[in-house]
């Protein structure tokens, strides 16, 4: 779906995915998967990286173990995968092109949240290191009764903490799992990244190659800023 009308709309809240959307952490996931597979001596089927994109690390670890023929080691593999990723992502946070500028501009007219499949400490420490954490009202991650993407829970929770209905909320996503989660939550979706498969493209309202596209900056700057609190507290 290609809906340019999305760029005339002012959402009441905006929820960003983290990995691959705000932060270029897919490189860290790829390295973590490679290192984990090497440590265990596992081999997975071709195209694993694409199938694993956006999945919760426990699901990714399970897939790795099952495809390698060692399903009994799924929990251990997932734990090691997360351990390596945590070290890599915190040591070298890299923002995606345009993400810092867009987040800053959007924060002037809508409350922001993050919906991620990563553990809270990884998301918060990575965003903090990248200078982005302070923009977000809430970080929504799988925990307790909140299921990971592609279930809608992280997006439903994020919208609630922003005080907005999901139909008034924009999700910004790069992966199929995340896009399915946002759609299931009832949100409009801006997809970002390399051109996806047609079946994924059909799930979004608009797809852009990068957040630093000129039309994204024009859209953000054209929105009416929220009224800022007065310095005297009145």
C-alpha positions in Angstrom: 0.0 0.0 0.0 1.3 3.5 -0.9 -0.7 6.2 0.9 0.8 9.6 0.5 -2.1 11.0 2.5 -0.2 9.7 5.6 2.0 12.8 5.1 -1.0 15.1 5.6 -2.0 13.4 8.9 -1.1 14.5 12.4 -1.0 11.5 14.7 -1.7 11.9 18.4 1.2 9.7 19.3 4.1 8.1 17.4 5.7 4.7 18.4 9.1 3.8 16.9 10.6 0.4 16.6 14.2 0.4 17.8 16.4 -2.1 16.0 16.8 -1.2 12.3 14.5 1.8 12.7 16.2 4.1 15.2 19.4 2.2 15.7 21.5 0.4 13.1 21.6 -2.7 15.4 20.8 -5.3 12.7 24.6 -5.4 12.1 25.0 -6.4 15.8 22.3 -9.1 15.5 23.9 -10.5 12.4 27.3 -10.6 14.1 25.7 -12.1 17.3 24.0 -14.8 15.3 27.2 -15.6 13.5 29.3 -15.8 16.6 26.6 -17.9 18.4 26.3 -20.3 15.6 30.1 -20.6 15.4 30.4 -21.3 19.1 27.9 -24.1 19.0 29.1 -25.4 15.6 25.5 -25.0 14.2 24.5 -24.5 10.6 21.1 -23.0 9.6 19.3 -22.9 6.3 20.0 -20.2 3.8 18.0 -17.0 4.3 18.0 -17.3 8.1 18.8 -13.6 8.6 15.7 -12.5 6.7 13.5 -15.0 8.6 14.9 -13.9 11.9 14.6 -10.2 11.4 12.4 -8.5 14.1 11.8 -11.7 16.1 12.2 -11.8 19.8 15.6 -13.2 20.7 14.1 -16.3 22.3 12.3 -17.1 19.0 15.5 -16.5 17.1 17.5 -18.8 19.4 14.8 -21.5 19.1 14.9 -21.3 15.3 18.7 -21.5 15.3 18.7 -24.6 17.5 15.8 -26.3 15.7 17.3 -25.7 12.2 20.6 -27.0 13.4 18.9 -30.2 14.7 19.4 -29.4 18.4 16.0 -28.2 19.7 16.9 -29.1 23.2 19.6 -26.4 23.3 17.2 -23.6 22.3 17.2 -21.8 25.7 21.0 -21.9 26.0 21.4 -20.7 22.4 19.0 -17.8 22.9 20.7 -16.8 26.1 24.1 -16.7 24.5 22.7 -14.8 21.5 21.4 -12.1 23.8 24.6 -11.9 25.8 26.7 -11.3 22.7 24.2 -8.8 21.2 24.0 -6.8 24.5 27.7 -6.4 24.5 28.0 -5.4 20.9 25.0 -2.9 20.9 26.0 -1.0 24.0 29.6 -0.8 23.0 28.9 0.7 19.5 25.4 2.3 19.1 24.9 3.6 15.6 21.8 5.6 14.7 20.0 5.0 11.4 20.1 7.9 8.9 17.7 10.7 9.8 16.4 9.0 13.0 17.8 11.6 15.4 16.5 14.5 13.4 13.1 13.0 12.8 12.6 12.0 16.5 13.5 15.5 17.6 11.0 17.1 15.1 8.2 14.7 15.9 8.6 15.2 19.6 7.4 18.8 19.2 3.9 17.7 18.2 3.3 14.2 19.6 4.3 12.1 22.6 6.7 9.3 21.6 7.3 5.7 22.7 9.4 2.8 21.6 8.1 -0.7 21.0 10.9 -3.3 20.8 11.4 -7.0 21.1 14.7 -6.5 23.0 15.0 -6.5 26.8 14.4 -3.2 28.5 18.0 -2.7 29.7 19.3 -3.2 26.2 16.9 -0.7 24.6 17.3 1.9 27.3 21.1 1.7 27.4 21.4 1.8 23.6 19.1 4.7 23.2 20.8 6.5 26.0 24.2 6.0 24.5 22.8 7.4 21.2 21.4 10.5 22.9 17.7 9.5 22.1 16.3 8.1 25.3 15.1 11.4 26.8 12.6 11.9 23.9 10.5 8.9 24.8 7.7 8.8 27.3 7.7 5.0 27.5 9.8 2.0 26.4 7.5 -1.0 25.7 9.1 -4.4 25.6 8.0 -8.0 26.2 7.7 -8.7 29.9 5.1 -10.3 32.2 1.8 -10.2 30.2 3.2 -8.3 27.2 3.9 -10.7 24.4 6.6 -10.0 21.8 6.0 -9.0 18.2 4.3 -10.1 15.9 1.7 -10.0 18.7 0.3 -6.5 19.1 1.0 -6.1 22.9 4.1 -3.9 22.8 2.3 -1.4 20.5 -0.9 -1.5 22.5 1.0 -0.8 25.7 3.0 2.0 24.1 -0.1 3.8 22.9 -1.7 3.5 26.3 1.3 5.1 28.0 1.2 7.9 25.4 -2.5 8.5 26.2 -3.6 7.9 22.7 -6.0 5.5 20.9 -4.2 3.1 18.6 -6.2 4.5 15.6 -4.7 7.9 16.3 -1.2 6.5 16.6 1.5 6.1 14.0 4.0 3.1 14.1 7.4 3.4 12.4 8.8 0.0 11.6 11.3 -1.9 9.4 10.4 -5.6 9.9 7.5 -7.7 8.9 7.0 -9.0 12.5 6.8 -5.4 13.8 4.6 -4.2 11.0 2.2 -7.1 11.7 2.2 -6.2 15.4 1.4 -2.6 14.7 -1.3 -3.5 12.2 -2.9 -5.9 14.7 -2.9 -3.1 17.3 -4.9 -0.9 14.9 -2.2 1.6 14.0 -1.3 3.2 10.8 2.2 2.2 9.7 5.2 3.9 8.2 7.6 1.3 6.8 11.3 2.2 6.5 14.3 0.5 4.9 15.1 -1.3 1.7 12.1 -2.2 -0.5 10.4 -5.2 1.1 8.5 -8.1 -0.4 5.1 -7.1 -2.0 3.2 -8.9 0.8 4.9 -6.7 3.4 4.4 -3.6 1.4 0.7 -4.2 1.3 0.6 -4.0 5.1 1.9 -0.4 5.4 0.4 3.0 4.7 3.6 4.3 3.3 7.1 3.0 2.7 10.3 5.2 2.6 13.8 4.1 2.0 15.2 6.1 4.9 14.0 8.4 7.6 16.3 11.1 6.2 14.1 11.4 3.1 13.1 15.1 2.5 9.4 14.3 2.6 9.7 13.0 6.1 11.4 16.2 7.3 8.8 18.3 5.6 6.0 16.3 7.1 7.4 16.6 10.6 8.1 20.3 10.4 4.7 21.0 9.0 2.8 19.6 12.0 1.5 22.0 14.6 3.7 21.8 17.8 2.0 20.8 21.0 1.6 23.7 23.4 4.6 23.8 25.6 4.3 24.3 29.4 5.0 27.8 30.6 8.2 28.3 32.6 6.1 29.7 35.5 4.1 26.5 35.7 0.8 28.1 34.8 
